[in-house]
Amino acid sequence: MDDTSVVDTSNSAVQLLQNPNFENSSTSPTYWTIWCTSSCVNGTGGTIVSTDCHSGYCYRSECAGTEYLGQTFSATVGHIYNVTFWYQRVKIGGGNIAETLYAGII
């Protein structure tokens, strides 16, 4: 995942996420929270990498189970927000892997 963005359409010049492109991260995503990694291989979530990214650095999930990546931001009731991100599925290793990507706002 790379180039994430959340902006209020009334002021699209203001990015509401911190480190939305993972450029300020080294091995784990700075300002982002990862949870449910207990179902992942070795009990760890993904990592920050510089290969197969849209630009610079990106987050690569290495979880065979369910893993969540999130961040909080302030929002105003009644405003409209644009939420965008770049996602690429890169198959690592053999076998067939069923993968589902969910994007949500809680």
C-alpha positions, 0 to 999 in steps of 0.5 A, a space after each residue: 500500500 502506498 500514497 494514502 490520502 484523506 482530505 476534506 473536499 472543502 480544503 483539499 490542500 490539507 492532508 489529514 493523515 500523518 506520513 501518508 506515503 510511508 516516506 518517514 518510516 524505516 522498518 515499521 510504519 510511523 504514525 500508523 497502527 497495525 493490529 491483529 498480527 497474531 494471525 500473521 506468520 511469526 506473529 508480526 505484521 508487514 514492513 516498510 519496503 522500497 520495492 514494488 512501491 508506487 513511489 519511494 517507500 510503501 507498506 507490504 503486508 506479510 500476513 497470511 491472516 487478517 491484518 489491519 493498518 490504520 490511523 486516526 484523524 479529525 473529521 467534521 460531521 457533514 463534510 465530504 472527504 476523499 479517501 485514496 490509496 495505491 494498492 498492488 498485490 505482489 505474489 511472494 512464493 508459491 501457492 494460491 492465496 485468496 486475498 481480500 482488501 477492505 478499506 473502511 472508516 470507523 
